[in-house]
Amino acid sequence: MRSSPCATLRGDGVENLGLVSGQGGCHSRLQRAPIIHAGPELPLTVYADSSVIAALTRDLADSGQLPTSAQWQRLYGGRTNHVWRVTGGSDAGPVVVKLYKDSADNPLFPNCPEDEARVLRALEGQGMAPRLLHYTATRLGPCLIYSHLDGGPWRNDPAAAAVLLRRLHRTTALTGLRSAPDGSKAIEAQIETILARCAPSAPEIPRLPAQPVAPSGATCLLHGDPVPGNLIDCGTTLRLIDWQCPAIGDPCEDIALFLSPAMQIAYRGAPLTPAEEMTFLKSYDLPEILSRYTRLAPWYHARSYAYALWQSAQGETTAIARAQAERTAFEIALERLKKA
């Protein structure tokens, strides 16, 4: 059915994906790529050769999991975890090594390595995400290794992004993931949680519509953070990375995050134009869901506004400009709602 792209999978879909210690043996399915462990924050060098990395390399080489010749190149752009591109380990090409920070401080985007591993396993072969190679525990924290995608962050073609998200939302969902806020009251509660962590002098949130929007009850698989930096343009395909905050719930959640002016500015330098936004909505092409998004848009923009205020309170000097963009989008969403 066009208006209901969701399904549910019983079980976690990753029965064979164990969290093993760094001292464990090799897995036969990983012979084509190295199992690589990462270290803490490193100096801004092209190749990470800190004593920590060297020590981990020696430890893992002893267990047959990491060749000592592997080269580590720091990847930048992510706002939460440590990520490297690692080469020289095998003929299979480069891999990405992701070391998770233990911070759970973000009020909007959780950071759950177990959920990312489960989702990558479940999506293997569907052309929407990189291929999971290994998930392991290290002395420095959980570590994920997946195939490197040859491409760059999404910059244009909103139609391709819409089609990818629609495909994802039609994919059989996993059980056991967090539930995304569903309905205006749940989003309002999330807004209040974010505002409680802002400075008392922070600007007030704009007045929300009086008419609430009921929960949808949807159980779609959601990426949870489908911003431009997490969409990789591989030339002929578009794929999603950084699955550390997946969820089940209303697909409007992902739609709102992608369309958010603040998120577009943060990763692409500019919000979507009205024409680009219209192209995205037309390409998503599920009228019932898009009608619901129109009704919920003021709440989503208010939430992104609050989130930008929180980022400003954390010292992000450019966050106020993003908050202003969300405030403007909020007013536009109110006008659209009146005309709908």
Secondary structure, 3 states (H helix, E strand, C coil): CCCCCCEEECCCCCCCCCCECCCCCCCHHHCCCCCCCCCCCCCCCCECCCHHHHHHHHHHHHCCCCCCCCEEEECCCCCCCEEEEEECCCCCCCEEEEECCCCCCCCCCCCCHHHHHHHHHHCCCCCCCCCEEEEEEECCEEEEEEECCCCEECCCCHHHHHHHHHHHHHCEEECCCEECCCCHHHHHHHHHHHHCCCCCCCCCCCCCCCCCCCCCCCCEEECCCCCHHHEEECCCCEEECCCCCCEEECCHHHHHHHHCHHHHHHHHCCCCCHHHHHHHHHHHCCHHHHHHHHHHHHHHHHHHHHHHHHHHHCCCCCHHHHHHHHHHHHHHHHHHHHHC
